């Protein structure tokens, strides 16, 4: 772990080569886990707005779950995307030919992506606790297949990291990454 400005960062994030490759991982990040993706309060409002737009693309089981429980959950202080019962996939995950894709992937509202930022920055988990941002790396089993692709993780997720942390913090991460890469 490193402290860079107001961020606590897993050092591996700064040096690992990683880019999602659906042919390798099959989109398993949309399926693995016992809770849906972390959401901001603003993202829950967006999901409420667009849920009927994507509903026809979803499985009957996902449609029933959304009808019964809505597109997101809250434990009183945090928000999560809804998943199917029994630690199932995200309700917005659509399986085609053995590959899971997000039904929200190409939807925009007011020229902004609808897909939650935590999904767009995966396998990074970026969250704020007190005055510090935490930038953690969570590589699930299938994610390991996408390591060593020749593209730095920071480069492959640049626009979404900037959307989450801002340009100044991204530049600080990139600068530290450059220093670590030079050291080898």
Secondary structure, DSSP 8 states (H G I E B T S, - for coil): -EEETTEEE-GGGGT-EE---HHHHTTGGGT-SSS--EE-HHHHHHHHHHHHHHGGGS-HHHHHHHHHH-SEEE-SS-EEE-B-TTT--BTTEEEETTEEEETTTT-EETTEE-S-HHHHTTTEEEEEETTEEEEEE---GGGGGGEEEEEEHHHHTHHHHHHHH-HHHHHHHHHHHHHHHHH-
